[in-house]
Amino acid sequence: MTDCVFCLPLVEPYVVLSDEHCYTTFTHDTGTPAGSAMILPRAHRPTVFDLTPDEWASTRTLLHRMRALITELHGPDGWNVGWNTQPTGGQSIPHAHCHLVPRYHDEPLAGRGIRSWIKDPDNRPPHHAPADPAAWYGN
């Protein structure tokens, strides 16, 4: 795909670590925590569900390597790791990318994880899940 901003060679100058299947880059959005990064497949894959087994293995390896690098550079106190998939799931660029977000004890929302918005009662859609978890499984 030639017009994807996450496809190589367009993003090549920003690559931090790489192997034959995936690469890492720091997140360049303003306002992201120091050391925030992404792991992406070299091939254009629209979502995490499109990754090959080799890309999954590469993502895991590069995730660990990037975490070590960010720890050395910034010394975070915690982490968020996650995938946004499709526009409703928060994916703004249709090229799979795993976010590695360092968290710091002195940030205003420290302690709020990636599910904090799910737990917020103000974020319930009209057809929200039943309150009784047993009902999720048809019990």
HELIX and SHEET records of a PDB file:
HELIX    1   1 GLU A   12  TYR A   14  5                                   3    
HELIX    2   2 VAL A   48  ASP A   50  5                                   3    
HELIX    3   3 PRO A   53  HIS A   74  1                                  22    
HELIX    4   4 PRO A   87  GLY A   89  5                                   3    
HELIX    5   5 SER A  116  LYS A  119  1                                   4    
HELIX    6   6 PRO A  121  ASN A  123  5                                   3    
HELIX    7   7 PRO A  133  TYR A  137  5                                   5    
SHEET    1   A 5 VAL A  15  SER A  18  0                                        
SHEET    2   A 5 CYS A  22  PHE A  26 -1                                        
SHEET    3   A 5 ALA A  37  PRO A  41 -1                                        
SHEET    4   A 5 CYS A  98  ARG A 103 -1                                        
SHEET    5   A 5 GLY A  78  TRP A  83 -1                                        
END                                                                             
